[in-house]
Protein backbone atom coordinates (compact mmCIF):
# COMPACT_ATOMS: atom_id res chain seq x y z
CA UNK A 1 0.00 0.00 0.00
CA UNK A 2 1.20 3.49 -0.70
CA UNK A 3 2.31 5.63 2.23
CA UNK A 4 -0.41 7.35 4.26
CA UNK A 5 0.16 10.82 2.81
CA UNK A 6 -0.09 9.54 -0.76
CA UNK A 7 -3.22 7.57 0.14
CA UNK A 8 -4.76 10.63 1.80
CA UNK A 9 -4.15 12.64 -1.35
CA UNK A 10 -5.60 9.83 -3.46
CA UNK A 11 -8.71 9.67 -1.27
CA UNK A 12 -9.17 13.39 -1.85
CA UNK A 13 -8.88 12.95 -5.61
CA UNK A 14 -11.26 9.96 -5.55
CA UNK A 15 -13.81 12.00 -3.58
CA UNK A 16 -13.57 14.89 -6.01
CA UNK A 17 -13.83 12.60 -9.05
CA UNK A 18 -16.97 10.91 -7.70
CA UNK A 19 -18.49 14.23 -6.62
CA UNK A 20 -18.05 15.65 -10.10
CA UNK A 21 -19.30 12.42 -11.67
CA UNK A 22 -22.65 12.71 -9.86
CA UNK A 23 -22.73 16.47 -10.43
CA UNK A 24 -22.69 18.02 -6.97
CA UNK A 25 -20.65 20.89 -5.55
CA UNK A 26 -18.44 20.85 -2.46
CA UNK A 27 -21.19 22.70 -0.61
CA UNK A 28 -23.78 20.08 -1.58
CA UNK A 29 -21.45 17.26 -0.57
CA UNK A 30 -20.80 18.94 2.77
CA UNK A 31 -24.54 19.31 3.40
CA UNK A 32 -25.24 15.70 2.50
CA UNK A 33 -22.42 14.44 4.69
CA UNK A 34 -23.17 16.80 7.59
CA UNK A 35 -19.71 18.35 7.37
CA UNK A 36 -18.32 21.84 6.79
CA UNK A 37 -17.51 22.90 3.22
CA UNK A 38 -13.98 23.92 4.27
CA UNK A 39 -13.45 20.41 5.64
CA UNK A 40 -14.49 18.91 2.28
CA UNK A 41 -12.20 21.31 0.44
CA UNK A 42 -9.25 20.35 2.64
CA UNK A 43 -9.98 16.65 2.20
CA UNK A 44 -10.09 16.96 -1.59
CA UNK A 45 -6.74 18.76 -1.47
CA UNK A 46 -5.26 15.97 0.67
CA UNK A 47 -4.49 18.52 3.38
CA UNK A 48 -6.51 17.06 6.25
CA UNK A 49 -6.68 13.69 8.00
CA UNK A 50 -9.94 11.82 7.62
CA UNK A 51 -11.61 9.89 10.43
CA UNK A 52 -13.47 6.66 9.70
CA UNK A 53 -16.75 8.33 10.71
CA UNK A 54 -16.20 11.20 8.25
CA UNK A 55 -15.12 8.78 5.53
CA UNK A 56 -18.35 6.80 5.93
CA UNK A 57 -20.44 10.00 5.87
CA UNK A 58 -18.73 11.23 2.70
CA UNK A 59 -18.97 7.84 1.00
CA UNK A 60 -22.70 7.64 1.76
CA UNK A 61 -23.18 11.16 0.38
CA UNK A 62 -21.35 10.10 -2.79
CA UNK A 63 -23.51 6.97 -3.16
CA UNK A 64 -20.53 4.71 -2.48
CA UNK A 65 -19.40 2.44 0.32
CA UNK A 66 -16.44 3.51 2.44
CA UNK A 67 -14.51 0.41 1.38
CA UNK A 68 -15.24 1.10 -2.28
CA UNK A 69 -13.96 4.65 -1.93
CA UNK A 70 -10.76 3.45 -0.24
CA UNK A 71 -10.17 0.82 -2.94
CA UNK A 72 -10.46 3.49 -5.64
CA UNK A 73 -8.06 5.70 -3.70
CA UNK A 74 -5.53 2.89 -3.23
CA UNK A 75 -5.51 2.25 -6.96
CA UNK A 76 -4.85 5.93 -7.56
CA UNK A 77 -2.05 5.98 -4.97
CA UNK A 78 -0.36 2.89 -6.39
CA UNK A 79 -0.76 3.93 -10.00
CA UNK A 80 2.20 6.32 -10.00
CA UNK A 81 3.40 5.13 -13.42
CA UNK A 82 0.22 6.47 -14.99
CA UNK A 83 0.57 9.89 -13.35
CA UNK A 84 0.88 12.79 -15.75
CA UNK A 85 4.47 14.00 -15.50
CA UNK A 86 4.28 17.79 -15.44
CA UNK A 87 7.31 20.05 -15.78
CA UNK A 88 6.77 23.61 -14.58
CA UNK A 89 9.45 26.12 -15.61
CA UNK A 90 8.79 29.08 -13.34
CA UNK A 91 10.86 31.20 -10.93
CA UNK A 92 8.17 33.04 -8.94
CA UNK A 93 7.46 31.22 -5.62
CA UNK A 94 3.89 32.53 -5.42
CA UNK A 95 3.14 31.32 -8.95
CA UNK A 96 4.73 27.94 -8.20
CA UNK A 97 2.51 27.59 -5.13
CA UNK A 98 -0.60 28.57 -7.07
CA UNK A 99 0.18 26.19 -9.92
CA UNK A 100 0.76 23.23 -7.61
CA UNK A 101 -2.41 24.04 -5.72
CA UNK A 102 -4.43 24.14 -8.92
CA UNK A 103 -2.93 20.87 -10.19
CA UNK A 104 -3.68 19.15 -6.88
CA UNK A 105 -7.29 20.30 -7.09
CA UNK A 106 -7.85 18.71 -10.48
CA UNK A 107 -9.14 15.17 -10.90
CA UNK A 108 -5.90 14.20 -12.68
CA UNK A 109 -3.15 12.16 -11.06
CA UNK A 110 0.04 14.14 -11.57
CA UNK A 111 3.63 14.50 -10.49
CA UNK A 112 5.13 17.97 -10.78
CA UNK A 113 8.79 18.88 -11.24
CA UNK A 114 9.76 22.55 -10.97
CA UNK A 115 12.78 24.22 -12.60
CA UNK A 116 13.38 27.85 -11.68
CA UNK A 117 16.38 29.05 -13.68
CA UNK A 118 17.72 28.84 -17.21
CA UNK A 119 20.72 26.90 -15.90
CA UNK A 120 18.49 24.25 -14.29
CA UNK A 121 16.53 23.93 -17.51
CA UNK A 122 19.69 23.60 -19.59
CA UNK A 123 20.99 20.83 -17.33
CA UNK A 124 17.65 18.98 -17.52
CA UNK A 125 17.50 19.30 -21.31
CA UNK A 126 20.99 17.84 -21.56
CA UNK A 127 19.83 14.86 -19.47
CA UNK A 128 16.83 14.36 -21.73
CA UNK A 129 18.94 14.55 -24.89
CA UNK A 130 21.28 11.89 -23.48
CA UNK A 131 18.40 9.74 -22.24
CA UNK A 132 19.56 9.81 -18.62
CA UNK A 133 17.93 10.93 -15.38
CA UNK A 134 14.17 11.02 -14.84
CA UNK A 135 11.82 10.15 -17.69
CA UNK A 136 10.79 13.07 -19.93
CA UNK A 137 7.75 15.08 -18.91
CA UNK A 138 4.38 14.52 -20.56
CA UNK A 139 3.66 18.25 -20.66
CA UNK A 140 5.58 21.47 -19.97
CA UNK A 141 4.23 24.72 -18.57
CA UNK A 142 6.70 27.49 -19.41
CA UNK A 143 6.95 31.04 -18.10
CA UNK A 144 8.54 33.59 -20.44
CA UNK A 145 10.42 35.66 -17.84
CA UNK A 146 13.16 33.56 -16.28
CA UNK A 147 16.59 34.34 -14.80
CA UNK A 148 19.49 33.34 -17.00
CA UNK A 149 17.52 32.44 -20.09
CA UNK A 150 14.23 33.58 -21.60
CA UNK A 151 11.26 31.31 -22.08
CA UNK A 152 11.43 32.05 -25.82
CA UNK A 153 14.94 30.58 -25.97
CA UNK A 154 13.94 27.51 -23.97
CA UNK A 155 10.90 26.98 -26.21
CA UNK A 156 13.11 27.13 -29.30
CA UNK A 157 15.58 24.63 -27.78
CA UNK A 158 12.89 22.09 -26.99
CA UNK A 159 10.96 22.36 -30.24
CA UNK A 160 14.12 22.13 -32.33
CA UNK A 161 15.06 18.81 -30.71
CA UNK A 162 13.61 15.78 -32.47
CA UNK A 163 13.47 13.73 -29.27
CA UNK A 164 11.58 16.41 -27.31
CA UNK A 165 9.48 18.39 -29.79
CA UNK A 166 6.42 16.12 -29.36
CA UNK A 167 6.00 17.30 -25.75
CA UNK A 168 3.16 19.84 -25.48
CA UNK A 169 4.44 23.20 -24.25
CA UNK A 170 1.93 25.53 -22.65
CA UNK A 171 3.14 29.11 -22.26
CA UNK A 172 1.94 30.21 -18.82
CA UNK A 173 2.77 33.86 -18.28
CA UNK A 174 1.49 37.21 -17.06
CA UNK A 175 1.97 38.62 -20.55
CA UNK A 176 -0.87 39.12 -22.98
CA UNK A 177 1.22 41.09 -25.50
CA UNK A 178 0.39 40.24 -29.13
CA UNK A 179 4.13 40.12 -29.92
CA UNK A 180 4.72 37.46 -27.24
CA UNK A 181 1.75 35.42 -28.42
CA UNK A 182 2.84 35.57 -32.06
CA UNK A 183 6.48 34.79 -31.25
CA UNK A 184 5.68 31.72 -29.14
CA UNK A 185 3.37 30.22 -31.76
CA UNK A 186 5.97 30.98 -34.43
CA UNK A 187 8.33 28.77 -32.42
CA UNK A 188 5.68 26.04 -32.15
CA UNK A 189 4.24 26.53 -28.67
CA UNK A 190 1.13 24.39 -28.30
CA UNK A 191 -0.88 26.93 -26.34
CA UNK A 192 -0.57 30.39 -24.78
CA UNK A 193 -2.23 30.96 -21.42
CA UNK A 194 -2.18 34.28 -19.57
CA UNK A 195 -2.18 33.55 -15.84
CA UNK A 196 -5.67 34.24 -14.47
CA UNK A 197 -5.78 36.50 -11.43
CA UNK A 198 -8.74 34.71 -9.89
CA UNK A 199 -7.79 31.37 -8.21
CA UNK A 200 -10.98 29.65 -9.39
CA UNK A 201 -10.31 30.72 -12.99
CA UNK A 202 -6.68 29.58 -12.66
CA UNK A 203 -7.76 26.16 -11.42
CA UNK A 204 -10.32 25.83 -14.22
CA UNK A 205 -7.72 26.78 -16.84
CA UNK A 206 -5.14 24.26 -15.63
CA UNK A 207 -7.74 21.51 -15.34
CA UNK A 208 -8.95 22.32 -18.85
CA UNK A 209 -5.44 22.04 -20.28
CA UNK A 210 -4.76 18.68 -18.61
CA UNK A 211 -8.17 17.34 -19.60
CA UNK A 212 -7.64 18.35 -23.21
CA UNK A 213 -4.19 16.81 -23.57
CA UNK A 214 -4.72 13.66 -21.50
CA UNK A 215 -8.44 12.86 -21.79
CA UNK A 216 -9.76 14.45 -24.97
CA UNK A 217 -6.95 14.19 -27.51
CA UNK A 218 -4.58 11.35 -28.38
CA UNK A 219 -0.83 11.59 -27.79
CA UNK A 220 1.84 9.62 -29.70
CA UNK A 221 3.54 6.70 -28.01
CA UNK A 222 7.28 7.29 -27.80
CA UNK A 223 8.14 3.73 -26.76
C-alpha positions as CSV (number, residue, x, y, z in Angstrom):
1,X,0.0,0.0,0.0
2,X,1.2,3.5,-0.7
3,X,2.3,5.6,2.2
4,X,-0.4,7.3,4.3
5,X,0.2,10.8,2.8
6,X,-0.1,9.5,-0.8
7,X,-3.2,7.6,0.1
8,X,-4.8,10.6,1.8
9,X,-4.1,12.6,-1.4
10,X,-5.6,9.8,-3.5
11,X,-8.7,9.7,-1.3
12,X,-9.2,13.4,-1.9
13,X,-8.9,13.0,-5.6
14,X,-11.3,10.0,-5.5
15,X,-13.8,12.0,-3.6
16,X,-13.6,14.9,-6.0
17,X,-13.8,12.6,-9.1
18,X,-17.0,10.9,-7.7
19,X,-18.5,14.2,-6.6
20,X,-18.0,15.7,-10.1
21,X,-19.3,12.4,-11.7
22,X,-22.7,12.7,-9.9
23,X,-22.7,16.5,-10.4
24,X,-22.7,18.0,-7.0
25,X,-20.6,20.9,-5.5
26,X,-18.4,20.8,-2.5
27,X,-21.2,22.7,-0.6
28,X,-23.8,20.1,-1.6
29,X,-21.5,17.3,-0.6
30,X,-20.8,18.9,2.8
31,X,-24.5,19.3,3.4
32,X,-25.2,15.7,2.5
33,X,-22.4,14.4,4.7
34,X,-23.2,16.8,7.6
35,X,-19.7,18.3,7.4
36,X,-18.3,21.8,6.8
37,X,-17.5,22.9,3.2
38,X,-14.0,23.9,4.3
39,X,-13.5,20.4,5.6
40,X,-14.5,18.9,2.3
41,X,-12.2,21.3,0.4
42,X,-9.2,20.3,2.6
43,X,-10.0,16.6,2.2
44,X,-10.1,17.0,-1.6
45,X,-6.7,18.8,-1.5
46,X,-5.3,16.0,0.7
47,X,-4.5,18.5,3.4
48,X,-6.5,17.1,6.2
49,X,-6.7,13.7,8.0
50,X,-9.9,11.8,7.6
51,X,-11.6,9.9,10.4
52,X,-13.5,6.7,9.7
53,X,-16.7,8.3,10.7
54,X,-16.2,11.2,8.3
55,X,-15.1,8.8,5.5
56,X,-18.4,6.8,5.9
57,X,-20.4,10.0,5.9
58,X,-18.7,11.2,2.7
59,X,-19.0,7.8,1.0
60,X,-22.7,7.6,1.8
61,X,-23.2,11.2,0.4
62,X,-21.4,10.1,-2.8
63,X,-23.5,7.0,-3.2
64,X,-20.5,4.7,-2.5
65,X,-19.4,2.4,0.3
66,X,-16.4,3.5,2.4
67,X,-14.5,0.4,1.4
68,X,-15.2,1.1,-2.3
69,X,-14.0,4.7,-1.9
70,X,-10.8,3.5,-0.2
71,X,-10.2,0.8,-2.9
72,X,-10.5,3.5,-5.6
73,X,-8.1,5.7,-3.7
74,X,-5.5,2.9,-3.2
75,X,-5.5,2.3,-7.0
76,X,-4.8,5.9,-7.6
77,X,-2.0,6.0,-5.0
78,X,-0.4,2.9,-6.4
79,X,-0.8,3.9,-10.0
80,X,2.2,6.3,-10.0
81,X,3.4,5.1,-13.4
82,X,0.2,6.5,-15.0
83,X,0.6,9.9,-13.4
84,X,0.9,12.8,-15.8
85,X,4.5,14.0,-15.5
86,X,4.3,17.8,-15.4
87,X,7.3,20.1,-15.8
88,X,6.8,23.6,-14.6
89,X,9.5,26.1,-15.6
90,X,8.8,29.1,-13.3
91,X,10.9,31.2,-10.9
92,X,8.2,33.0,-8.9
93,X,7.5,31.2,-5.6
94,X,3.9,32.5,-5.4
95,X,3.1,31.3,-9.0
96,X,4.7,27.9,-8.2
97,X,2.5,27.6,-5.1
98,X,-0.6,28.6,-7.1
99,X,0.2,26.2,-9.9
100,X,0.8,23.2,-7.6
101,X,-2.4,24.0,-5.7
102,X,-4.4,24.1,-8.9
103,X,-2.9,20.9,-10.2
104,X,-3.7,19.1,-6.9
105,X,-7.3,20.3,-7.1
106,X,-7.9,18.7,-10.5
107,X,-9.1,15.2,-10.9
108,X,-5.9,14.2,-12.7
109,X,-3.2,12.2,-11.1
110,X,0.0,14.1,-11.6
111,X,3.6,14.5,-10.5
112,X,5.1,18.0,-10.8
113,X,8.8,18.9,-11.2
114,X,9.8,22.5,-11.0
115,X,12.8,24.2,-12.6
116,X,13.4,27.8,-11.7
117,X,16.4,29.0,-13.7
118,X,17.7,28.8,-17.2
119,X,20.7,26.9,-15.9
120,X,18.5,24.3,-14.3
121,X,16.5,23.9,-17.5
122,X,19.7,23.6,-19.6
123,X,21.0,20.8,-17.3
124,X,17.7,19.0,-17.5
125,X,17.5,19.3,-21.3
126,X,21.0,17.8,-21.6
127,X,19.8,14.9,-19.5
128,X,16.8,14.4,-21.7
129,X,18.9,14.6,-24.9
130,X,21.3,11.9,-23.5
131,X,18.4,9.7,-22.2
132,X,19.6,9.8,-18.6
133,X,17.9,10.9,-15.4
134,X,14.2,11.0,-14.8
135,X,11.8,10.1,-17.7
136,X,10.8,13.1,-19.9
137,X,7.7,15.1,-18.9
138,X,4.4,14.5,-20.6
139,X,3.7,18.3,-20.7
140,X,5.6,21.5,-20.0
141,X,4.2,24.7,-18.6
142,X,6.7,27.5,-19.4
143,X,6.9,31.0,-18.1
144,X,8.5,33.6,-20.4
145,X,10.4,35.7,-17.8
146,X,13.2,33.6,-16.3
147,X,16.6,34.3,-14.8
148,X,19.5,33.3,-17.0
149,X,17.5,32.4,-20.1
150,X,14.2,33.6,-21.6
151,X,11.3,31.3,-22.1
152,X,11.4,32.1,-25.8
153,X,14.9,30.6,-26.0
154,X,13.9,27.5,-24.0
155,X,10.9,27.0,-26.2
156,X,13.1,27.1,-29.3
157,X,15.6,24.6,-27.8
158,X,12.9,22.1,-27.0
159,X,11.0,22.4,-30.2
160,X,14.1,22.1,-32.3
161,X,15.1,18.8,-30.7
162,X,13.6,15.8,-32.5
163,X,13.5,13.7,-29.3
164,X,11.6,16.4,-27.3
165,X,9.5,18.4,-29.8
166,X,6.4,16.1,-29.4
167,X,6.0,17.3,-25.7
168,X,3.2,19.8,-25.5
169,X,4.4,23.2,-24.2
170,X,1.9,25.5,-22.7
171,X,3.1,29.1,-22.3
172,X,1.9,30.2,-18.8
173,X,2.8,33.9,-18.3
174,X,1.5,37.2,-17.1
175,X,2.0,38.6,-20.5
176,X,-0.9,39.1,-23.0
177,X,1.2,41.1,-25.5
178,X,0.4,40.2,-29.1
179,X,4.1,40.1,-29.9
180,X,4.7,37.5,-27.2
181,X,1.7,35.4,-28.4
182,X,2.8,35.6,-32.1
183,X,6.5,34.8,-31.3
184,X,5.7,31.7,-29.1
185,X,3.4,30.2,-31.8
186,X,6.0,31.0,-34.4
187,X,8.3,28.8,-32.4
188,X,5.7,26.0,-32.2
189,X,4.2,26.5,-28.7
190,X,1.1,24.4,-28.3
191,X,-0.9,26.9,-26.3
192,X,-0.6,30.4,-24.8
193,X,-2.2,31.0,-21.4
194,X,-2.2,34.3,-19.6
195,X,-2.2,33.5,-15.8
196,X,-5.7,34.2,-14.5
197,X,-5.8,36.5,-11.4
198,X,-8.7,34.7,-9.9
199,X,-7.8,31.4,-8.2
200,X,-11.0,29.6,-9.4
201,X,-10.3,30.7,-13.0
202,X,-6.7,29.6,-12.7
203,X,-7.8,26.2,-11.4
204,X,-10.3,25.8,-14.2
205,X,-7.7,26.8,-16.8
206,X,-5.1,24.3,-15.6
207,X,-7.7,21.5,-15.3
208,X,-9.0,22.3,-18.9
209,X,-5.4,22.0,-20.3
210,X,-4.8,18.7,-18.6
211,X,-8.2,17.3,-19.6
212,X,-7.6,18.4,-23.2
213,X,-4.2,16.8,-23.6
214,X,-4.7,13.7,-21.5
215,X,-8.4,12.9,-21.8
216,X,-9.8,14.5,-25.0
217,X,-6.9,14.2,-27.5
218,X,-4.6,11.3,-28.4
219,X,-0.8,11.6,-27.8
220,X,1.8,9.6,-29.7
221,X,3.5,6.7,-28.0
222,X,7.3,7.3,-27.8
223,X,8.1,3.7,-26.8
